[in-house]
Amino acid sequence: MTIGFIGFGNMGKVLSESLRKFSDTQTEIIISDKDYSKIEEAKKAGFKTDNNKEVFLKSDIVFLCIKPKDLISSLEEIKQMIKEADEKSKNIIKKKTIVSILAGIRISKIIDALGIEIPIIRIMPNTPTLVGEGAFGIYFSENVEETPKNFVMNFLNKVGKTVVVENEDLMDTITGLSGSGPAYIFMVIQALADGGVRMGLSRKDALILSAQTVLGSAKMVLENIGKLHPEELKDMVMSPGGTTAEGIKALEENRIRFAFIKAVEEATKKSKELSK
């Protein structure tokens, strides 16, 4: 099987390198990017490279890892090629599968950009994929076949956790939650560390304790889904009249829950705007 990547930016690089790491030797990976420096980077990393049209033609599954604003320009040459193709060639093209990571870009918009009905998988990854702890929201168009579906699911489950949704609208919510979420959590880690520094810890020690606390807490939540609610896990830490209770009081007084809920809402709205 040949897997193509159109776009070798941060996420394109992470996904292609992760795929190479976890796939078998029969999987061939080929890269394209409009930026020549990215092509050179891909070559130095040991990948085969070509232009967008050739990557599309040679690949069974094509990952679109471009910026949403570059959708039309990146697929323009491919659309023209499809338009000029004979019926036999078009039928071959229709068997390819597109995997799009473009935030806010609906499947219908990608089909319009290509000028042909083609199976499309939308995924919303996030940056912790860099360390093998990604969170992926996934939506399949109805015409995606089992082979590419299983390939993508098996791959993504090796570099993180996956959630499949039946309603494409929910991809905007996933963008606002887990797609943007690492930035929210980095702010939490920084803020906790700032508190530690303010109360006397060194910056290094404060960051280690803060980051490990978030990491361990997340693991506890994941291991107890369906068993213990996060509220119950919180109560396991918070003794009556103790230090944690005072800290929680300060957080509630500053409406921390509302701030996070609002962050997800606003990021979701922005994702919906991108789809228009």
Sequence and secondary structure as in RCSB ss.txt:
>XXXX:A:sequence
MTIGFIGFGNMGKVLSESLRKFSDTQTEIIISDKDYSKIEEAKKAGFKTDNNKEVFLKSDIVFLCIKPKDLISSL
EEIKQMIKEADEKSKNIIKKKTIVSILAGIRISKIIDALGIEIPIIRIMPNTPTLVGEGAFGIYFSENVEETPKN
FVMNFLNKVGKTVVVENEDLMDTITGLSGSGPAYIFMVIQALADGGVRMGLSRKDALILSAQTVLGSAKMVLENI
GKLHPEELKDMVMSPGGTTAEGIKALEENRIRFAFIKAVEEATKKSKELSK
>XXXX:A:secstr
 EEEEE  SHHHHHHHHHHHHHS TT EEEEE SSHHHHHHHHHTT EE  HHHHHHH SEEEE S GGGHHHHH
HHHHHHHHHS HHHHHHHTT EEEE  TT  HHHHHHHHTS   EEEEE  GGGGGT EEEEEEE TT  HHHHH
HHHHHHHHSEEEEE S TTHHHHHIIIIITHHHHHHHHHHHHHHHHHHTT  HHHHHHHHHHHHHHHHHHHHHTT
TTS HHHHHHHH  TTSHHHHHHHHHHHTTHHHHHHHHHHHHHHHHHHHT 
